[in-house]
């Protein structure tokens, strides 16, 4: 139940943060793979 709630919050957070913030995190993840 808590896990589902967290996923809901994450979805809302990503909407609030916007594409720029998402792109920063995404590029960091890719940077770790290199």
The first five atom37 places (N, CA, C, CB, O) and aatype in JSON, in Angstrom:
{
  "aatype": [20, 20, 20, 20, 20, 20, 20, 20, 20, 20, 20, 20, 20, 20, 20, 20, 20, 20, 20, 20, 20, 20, 20, 20, 20, 20, 20, 20, 20, 20, 20, 20, 20, 20],
  "atom_mask": [
    [1, 1, 1, 1, 1],
    [1, 1, 1, 1, 1],
    [1, 1, 1, 1, 1],
    [1, 1, 1, 1, 1],
    [1, 1, 1, 1, 1],
    [1, 1, 1, 1, 1],
    [1, 1, 1, 1, 1],
    [1, 1, 1, 1, 1],
    [1, 1, 1, 1, 1],
    [1, 1, 1, 1, 1],
    [1, 1, 1, 1, 1],
    [1, 1, 1, 1, 1],
    [1, 1, 1, 1, 1],
    [1, 1, 1, 1, 1],
    [1, 1, 1, 1, 1],
    [1, 1, 1, 1, 1],
    [1, 1, 1, 1, 1],
    [1, 1, 1, 1, 1],
    [1, 1, 1, 1, 1],
    [1, 1, 1, 1, 1],
    [1, 1, 1, 1, 1],
    [1, 1, 1, 1, 1],
    [1, 1, 1, 1, 1],
    [1, 1, 1, 1, 1],
    [1, 1, 1, 1, 1],
    [1, 1, 1, 1, 1],
    [1, 1, 1, 1, 1],
    [1, 1, 1, 1, 1],
    [1, 1, 1, 1, 1],
    [1, 1, 1, 1, 1],
    [1, 1, 1, 1, 1],
    [1, 1, 1, 1, 1],
    [1, 1, 1, 1, 1],
    [1, 1, 1, 1, 1]
  ],
  "atom_positions": [
    [[0.84, -1.2, 0.0], [0.0, 0.0, 0.0], [0.88, 1.26, 0.0], [-0.95, 0.0, 1.23], [0.67, 2.18, -0.79]],
    [[1.86, 1.28, 0.89], [2.77, 2.43, 0.95], [3.54, 2.56, -0.36], [3.76, 2.28, 2.14], [3.77, 3.67, -0.85]],
    [[3.93, 1.42, -0.94], [4.68, 1.43, -2.2], [3.86, 2.1, -3.3], [5.07, -0.01, -2.62], [4.38, 2.91, -4.07]],
    [[2.57, 1.75, -3.37], [1.7, 2.33, -4.39], [1.58, 3.84, -4.16], [0.3, 1.66, -4.37], [1.55, 4.62, -5.11]],
    [[1.51, 4.22, -2.9], [1.38, 5.64, -2.56], [2.63, 6.4, -3.0], [1.14, 5.82, -1.05], [2.55, 7.52, -3.51]],
    [[3.79, 5.77, -2.77], [5.06, 6.41, -3.16], [5.13, 6.59, -4.67], [6.25, 5.57, -2.68], [5.59, 7.63, -5.15]],
    [[4.68, 5.58, -5.42], [4.7, 5.69, -6.88], [3.83, 6.86, -7.33], [4.22, 4.38, -7.54], [4.18, 7.59, -8.26]],
    [[2.69, 7.03, -6.67], [1.78, 8.13, -7.0], [2.46, 9.47, -6.74], [0.47, 8.03, -6.19], [2.37, 10.39, -7.55]],
    [[3.15, 9.56, -5.61], [3.86, 10.79, -5.27], [4.98, 11.05, -6.27], [4.44, 10.71, -3.83], [5.18, 12.19, -6.7]],
    [[5.7, 10.0, -6.64], [6.79, 10.15, -7.61], [6.25, 10.71, -8.93], [7.5, 8.81, -7.85], [6.87, 11.58, -9.54]],
    [[5.1, 10.18, -9.35], [4.5, 10.63, -10.61], [4.16, 12.12, -10.53], [3.23, 9.81, -10.95], [4.4, 12.87, -11.48]],
    [[3.59, 12.53, -9.41], [3.23, 13.94, -9.22], [4.49, 14.79, -9.14], [2.37, 14.12, -7.94], [4.55, 15.88, -9.73]],
    [[5.49, 14.3, -8.43], [6.75, 15.03, -8.29], [7.38, 15.3, -9.65], [7.73, 14.26, -7.41], [7.82, 16.41, -9.93]],
    [[7.41, 14.26, -10.49], [8.05, 14.42, -11.8], [7.29, 15.45, -12.64], [8.1, 13.06, -12.54], [7.9, 16.18, -13.43]],
    [[5.97, 15.5, -12.47], [5.19, 16.51, -13.21], [5.55, 17.9, -12.72], [3.67, 16.25, -13.05], [5.68, 18.83, -13.52]],
    [[5.7, 18.05, -11.41], [6.01, 19.35, -10.82], [7.43, 19.78, -11.21], [5.88, 19.3, -9.28], [7.66, 20.93, -11.58]],
    [[8.36, 18.84, -11.13], [9.76, 19.17, -11.43], [9.92, 19.55, -12.9], [10.67, 18.0, -11.09], [10.7, 20.44, -13.23]],
    [[9.19, 18.85, -13.77], [9.25, 19.19, -15.19], [10.33, 18.43, -15.93], [9.48, 20.66, -15.36], [11.11, 17.69, -15.33]],
    [[10.37, 18.63, -17.23], [11.29, 17.87, -18.09], [12.75, 18.18, -17.79], [11.0, 18.17, -19.56], [13.59, 17.28, -17.86]],
    [[13.06, 19.43, -17.45], [14.46, 19.8, -17.21], [15.06, 18.96, -16.09], [14.57, 21.29, -16.87], [16.14, 18.38, -16.24]],
    [[14.34, 18.89, -14.96], [14.82, 18.13, -13.8], [14.95, 16.66, -14.17], [13.87, 18.31, -12.6], [15.92, 16.01, -13.78]],
    [[13.97, 16.14, -14.91], [14.0, 14.73, -15.33], [15.23, 14.46, -16.19], [12.72, 14.36, -16.1], [15.91, 13.46, -16.03]],
    [[15.49, 15.38, -17.11], [16.6, 15.21, -18.04], [17.92, 15.17, -17.27], [16.62, 16.33, -19.09], [18.82, 14.4, -17.62]],
    [[18.04, 16.0, -16.23], [19.26, 16.03, -15.41], [19.49, 14.66, -14.79], [19.16, 17.12, -14.31], [20.59, 14.12, -14.86]],
    [[18.45, 14.11, -14.17], [18.56, 12.8, -13.52], [18.86, 11.73, -14.55], [17.26, 12.46, -12.75], [19.68, 10.84, -14.31]],
    [[18.2, 11.81, -15.7], [18.38, 10.8, -16.74], [19.81, 10.82, -17.25], [17.4, 11.05, -17.9], [20.41, 9.76, -17.44]],
    [[20.36, 12.0, -17.49], [21.73, 12.1, -17.99], [22.72, 11.6, -16.94], [22.06, 13.56, -18.38], [23.76, 11.04, -17.29]],
    [[22.39, 11.78, -15.67], [23.26, 11.26, -14.6], [23.28, 9.74, -14.66], [22.78, 11.75, -13.21], [24.33, 9.13, -14.51]],
    [[22.1, 9.13, -14.87], [22.02, 7.68, -14.95], [22.84, 7.16, -16.12], [20.55, 7.22, -15.08], [23.57, 6.18, -15.99]],
    [[22.72, 7.82, -17.27], [23.47, 7.42, -18.46], [24.96, 7.59, -18.19], [23.04, 8.25, -19.71], [25.78, 6.76, -18.6]],
    [[25.32, 8.66, -17.49], [26.72, 8.91, -17.16], [27.3, 7.78, -16.33], [26.87, 10.24, -16.42], [28.48, 7.45, -16.46]],
    [[26.48, 7.18, -15.47], [26.94, 6.08, -14.64], [27.21, 4.84, -15.47], [25.92, 5.76, -13.55], [28.09, 4.04, -15.13]],
    [[26.47, 4.68, -16.57], [26.64, 3.48, -17.4], [27.9, 3.56, -18.24], [25.42, 3.29, -18.31], [28.48, 2.53, -18.6]],
    [[28.34, 4.78, -18.57], [29.52, 4.93, -19.43], [30.79, 4.51, -18.7], [29.66, 6.36, -19.91], [31.88, 4.57, -19.27]]
  ]
}
